[in-house]
Amino acid sequence: MHFEFVGKDLELMKSLKYDPDLKPNYESIKGCLIWKDERSDDLSPDAYHIVSSLFVARSLLHQGLSLENHPIDPELCKKLWAAAQQQISEWPGFKRLMLSAEDKDYFEDQIARAERADL
């Protein structure tokens, strides 16, 4: 798997600015929270895949787990996370590793709703 952003994708990711006033949205397919300042709509499919993987990895942290708890490939998850921290260290998503009480309640509520919908 390709771990790095290149060209225009790297520029787009580095241009993202953290907005502490934003509220998250729950992405039910990925099971994670996403804030609007964490991705660009103009990313290539490869870059979008990397960002999506970062969202899933961060979701583990939001659940009180670690990257080691990735259900499919913990080693790949850790490599991707480390590469992103080096390449896009100012990514807004890295500023949200801990949830506020309000965001945590929202996240837990959304997970519960998704679990009920699966029944």
C-alpha positions in Angstrom: 0.0 0.0 0.0 1.1 3.5 -0.8 1.7 5.5 2.4 2.5 9.0 1.2 0.7 11.9 -0.3 2.4 13.2 -3.4 2.2 16.3 -5.7 -1.1 18.1 -5.6 -2.5 15.8 -2.9 0.4 16.7 -0.5 -0.1 20.4 -1.2 -3.9 20.0 -0.5 -3.3 18.1 2.8 -0.7 20.7 4.0 -3.1 23.5 3.1 -5.8 22.3 5.5 -6.3 24.6 8.5 -7.6 23.5 11.9 -10.8 25.0 13.0 -11.5 24.3 16.7 -15.1 25.5 16.3 -16.2 22.8 13.9 -18.4 19.9 15.0 -17.8 16.4 13.8 -20.0 14.3 11.5 -20.3 10.5 12.0 -19.3 8.4 9.0 -21.3 5.3 9.4 -19.5 3.2 6.8 -16.1 3.8 8.4 -17.5 4.1 11.9 -15.6 7.3 12.7 -15.9 11.0 13.3 -14.8 13.4 10.6 -14.5 17.2 10.7 -14.8 19.3 7.6 -11.3 20.7 7.9 -9.6 17.3 7.7 -9.8 16.6 4.0 -10.1 18.3 0.6 -12.8 17.4 -1.9 -10.1 17.6 -4.6 -8.0 14.7 -3.4 -7.1 11.8 -5.8 -8.7 8.4 -5.1 -5.3 7.2 -3.7 -5.0 10.1 -1.3 -8.7 9.8 -0.2 -7.9 6.1 0.6 -5.0 7.2 2.8 -7.1 9.8 4.6 -9.9 7.3 5.1 -7.4 4.9 6.7 -6.2 7.7 9.0 -9.8 8.3 10.1 -10.3 4.7 10.9 -7.0 4.5 12.8 -7.9 7.6 14.8 -11.3 6.1 15.6 -9.5 3.4 17.5 -8.0 6.0 19.7 -11.4 7.7 20.1 -12.6 4.3 21.4 -9.9 4.1 24.0 -8.0 1.5 22.0 -4.6 1.7 20.3 -3.4 1.2 16.7 -2.5 -2.3 17.8 -6.2 -3.0 18.0 -6.8 -2.5 14.2 -9.0 -5.5 13.3 -7.3 -6.3 10.0 -3.7 -5.2 9.9 -2.2 -3.5 12.9 1.3 -3.2 11.4 0.0 -1.5 8.3 -2.1 0.8 10.4 1.0 1.8 12.5 3.1 2.4 9.4 0.5 4.5 7.7 0.0 6.6 10.9 3.8 7.1 11.4 4.2 8.1 7.7 1.4 10.6 7.9 2.7 12.1 11.2 6.0 12.8 9.4 4.6 14.1 6.2 1.5 16.1 7.3 2.3 16.7 11.0 0.0 19.8 11.1 -3.0 17.9 9.7 -6.1 19.0 11.7 -7.0 15.4 12.4 -3.9 15.0 14.6 -5.2 17.8 16.8 -8.3 15.7 17.6 -6.8 12.6 19.1 -8.8 13.2 22.3 -12.5 14.0 22.1 -14.3 16.6 24.1 -17.0 15.4 26.3 -19.6 16.6 23.8 -17.9 14.9 20.9 -17.5 11.7 22.9 -21.2 11.6 23.7 -22.1 12.2 20.1 -19.7 9.4 18.9 -21.0 6.9 21.4 -24.6 7.8 20.5 -23.8 7.3 16.8 -22.1 3.9 17.4 -25.1 2.8 19.5 -27.5 3.9 16.7 -25.5 2.0 14.1 -25.5 -1.1 16.3 -29.3 -0.9 16.7 -29.7 -0.5 13.0 -27.7 -3.6 12.3 -30.2 -5.7 14.4 
